[in-house]
Amino acid sequence: LKEGKFLWEDKKVLSAQVKDLSSSTIQIVAQVEGKFNHIYKQQVEIERGESCLLDSSCSCSLGFDCQHIAAVTFYLEECLE
């Protein structure tokens, strides 16, 4: 989480767009700039009622539960209503 917060504070979340919206979930695709200016792609699914993360993936070597997903989560917390 700490590394994800640093990425978010450094404005490394380049984009976040709604991919799909249903009555119960929202799917978002995002891009975060990581080390060495590498761009990683994320996909997150959020339950709309409770605003909890249901599923996530990232194109980095970890693939999930990484600092890039954390950065997107901090970004969405600030920007998504």
WOQUI-V513350 format. One record per residue. N is the residue number from 0. RES is the residue in one letter. SS is DSSP state (a for helix, b for strand, c for the rest). OMEGA is omega in radians with two decimals (999 if undefined). Layout:
n:res:ss:omega
N:RES:SS:OMEGA
N:RES:SS:OMEGA
//
This chain:
n:res:ss:omega
0:L:c:-3.10
1:K:a:3.13
2:E:a:3.09
3:G:a:3.11
4:K:a:3.08
5:F:a:3.12
6:L:a:-3.14
7:W:a:-3.14
8:E:a:3.12
9:D:c:3.09
10:K:c:3.14
11:K:c:3.02
12:V:b:-3.02
13:L:b:-3.14
14:S:b:3.02
15:A:b:-3.08
16:Q:b:3.06
17:V:b:3.11
18:K:b:-3.11
19:D:b:-3.11
20:L:b:3.06
21:S:c:-3.13
22:S:c:-3.09
23:S:c:-3.09
24:T:b:3.01
25:I:b:3.08
26:Q:b:-3.09
27:I:b:3.01
28:V:b:-3.06
29:A:b:3.06
30:Q:b:-3.14
31:V:b:3.08
32:E:b:3.14
33:G:c:-3.14
34:K:a:3.10
35:F:a:3.11
36:N:a:3.11
37:H:c:-3.14
38:I:b:3.10
39:Y:b:-3.12
40:K:b:3.14
41:Q:b:2.97
42:Q:b:3.14
43:V:b:3.07
44:E:b:-3.05
45:I:b:3.04
46:E:b:-2.98
47:R:c:-3.08
48:G:c:-3.09
49:E:c:-3.10
50:S:c:3.12
51:C:b:-3.13
52:L:b:-3.14
53:L:b:-3.07
54:D:b:3.10
55:S:b:3.04
56:S:b:-3.13
57:C:b:-3.14
58:S:c:3.10
59:C:c:-3.07
60:S:c:3.08
61:L:c:3.09
62:G:c:3.12
63:F:c:3.14
64:D:c:-3.08
65:C:c:3.13
66:Q:a:3.14
67:H:a:3.07
68:I:a:3.11
69:A:a:3.13
70:A:a:3.11
71:V:a:3.13
72:T:a:3.07
73:F:a:3.13
74:Y:a:-3.12
75:L:a:3.12
76:E:a:3.13
77:E:a:-2.92
78:C:a:-3.04
79:L:c:3.09
80:E:c:999
//
